[in-house]
Amino acid sequence: MKRARIPEPYKIKMVEHIRLLPPEARRQAIQEAGYNTFLFRSEDVFIDLLTDSGTSAMSDRQWSALMVGDEAYAGARSFYRLEEAVREIYGFPYLVPTHQGRAAEHITAQLRIKPGQFVPMNMYFTTTREHLERAGGVFFDCIIDEAHDPQARHPFKGNVDLEKLDRLVREHGPDSIAFLWLAPCVNMAGGQPFSMANLREVARWAKDQNIPIILDATRAVENCYFIKVREEGYEDKPIKEIPLEMMSYAESITMSAKKDNLVNIGGFIATRNQDFFQAARATVVVFEGLHTYGGLAGRDMEAMAVGMREMVDDAYIESRVEQVQRFGQALLEAGIPIVEPVGGHAVFIDAKRFLPHLSQDVFPAQALAAEIYLEGGVRSMERGVVSAGRDPKTGKHRYPKLELVRLTIPRRVYTDSHLAYVVDVCRGVYERRDGIRGLEMVYEPPQLRFFQARFQPL
Ligand SMILES: *Cc1c(COP(=O)(O)O)cnc(C)c1O
C-alpha cells in the first residue's frame, strides 16, 4: 500500500472567520481600491494571498512567549534570547534588531555603499533596490538568464551568473563594487532558490576580489529546503544544518523576520564584521530605537526567537514548501500559465501568456489581479511593470521581462481546500480571459508606486 501523504504537523486551536462578499459588493470594493489590491480593506477579501509577509499563524508557544517579553528600554532579557537564537540558527555573533526588513536594508545601504558604487543582486527586490539607490548605489543584475524566462525549468533559477560579475569587475575594477547583496528564494523571479554549489563558487570568487557578501536572508530556510531535496549531498542532512553552511559564506545578513521567522513584525541585521556591527548599532538608535530593541517590543523578540527554532523543524518546512508545490501543480493541471518550477512561498501566474492580447503599457498583471478578486474574492499582487517602477535616470517605465501575478501562501494559515477554491477561481477567470481589458494609471506615487498607485479600466 502506498504511504498516505503526511499532513500538516500541527492542528488548529483558534479560528478567524472569513466571508465572501457578493459580486456587486466586490465590484464596488475594487473600484474604491483604484484597481490596486494593496488598497482594499482586508474585510472585503475572502482568501488573502497578497503576501506571506507578517501573515503567518503563530504557534501556541509563540503566543505564550509574548507573555514573558521583557519590556525594559535597555538590555532586555528578550534581546539576549533573540541573540542566542540568531547565533544558534544563523551562526552570526552580532545582532542589531530592526522593526522590519527594510529598516535593516536602510541602515546597511547607508553604511556600506559609497555613491556611484555598484551593488550586484540576483535580480532585485523592491525595497532593497530602493534603499541601495537612495544611498547612491547602482543596481546591477547578476542572476542567470533563465531566471528571466518563466518557462525555463532550471532547478536553481536564483543562481548567480559569475560571468556577469567577472565582466563588471573587468570593466570597473573590484573597488567599484560595494558588496554582493544576494537573496535566497528570489522573490521577483518567482521564489526561485540558488544552489549551495553556486553560492560556494560565488563566495570563492568574491573572496579573491575582496568583495563581501551580504545575504538578504528573508527566505533562507525555504531555499535550504530546496537544497535538501534538489542538491546532491544534502538529502540526509537535518534542515537545521543547512542554513549554517549557507550563512558561513556571508559576512552579514539583512532580514525580514516577517517571512521565514513566523512572526507578524520584526527584522534584523546579523554580522560577523565587528566594525559594521559597531556602526549599525550607532545608526539604529537614530532611526529605530536603542540597539537592544531596534523598534521592536520585547515580546516581539521573544516570538521571533521561538519562530526561528520552529522554522528549522524538518516536518514544518516540508509541509510549508510542499503545500506551495501542490498548489502550483493544481494550477498547471487547470491549464493556467505559471512560472516554473514553482517557488517556495508563492505561485506566480504569467500574465503575458494569460492575457496575450494586452501590451505591458496597459498593466496586464495589475488587471489580472483585479479580475481574480472580482471572480472570487481572492487577493493577489502585481509583480510586473508597476512593481518595477521607473528608471531613475530616464524617468521611463522599466519593462521587466516578467509580468506576473503573485499568489502568496501565508505560513500555517490556509488549508488545501482554501487553495483548491483559489484554483477554481483562476480557472473561471481563464475561461473568460479574451474579454479582459487593460488599465490606465491615474495616480502614481514618487517611489514604490505599486503600493498606492490607482488605476481605471480602459
Ligand atoms: C519582505 C522582504 C523585504 C523587506 O522586508 P519588510 O519586513 O517588508 O520591510 C526584503 N527582502 C525580501 C526578499 C523580502 O521578501
The ligand as an ORCA input file, in Angstrom:
! r2SCAN-3c Opt
* xyz 0 1
  C       9.742     41.445      2.580
  C      11.096     41.500      2.039
  C      11.956     42.548      2.362
  C      11.520     43.756      3.170
  O      11.166     43.421      4.438
  P       9.999     44.151      5.243
  O       9.962     43.398      6.536
  O       8.746     44.034      4.442
  O      10.403     45.580      5.434
  C      13.252     42.479      1.885
  N      13.659     41.480      1.089
  C      12.848     40.468      0.726
  C      13.356     39.381     -0.142
  C      11.537     40.452      1.182
  O      10.728     39.465      0.799
*
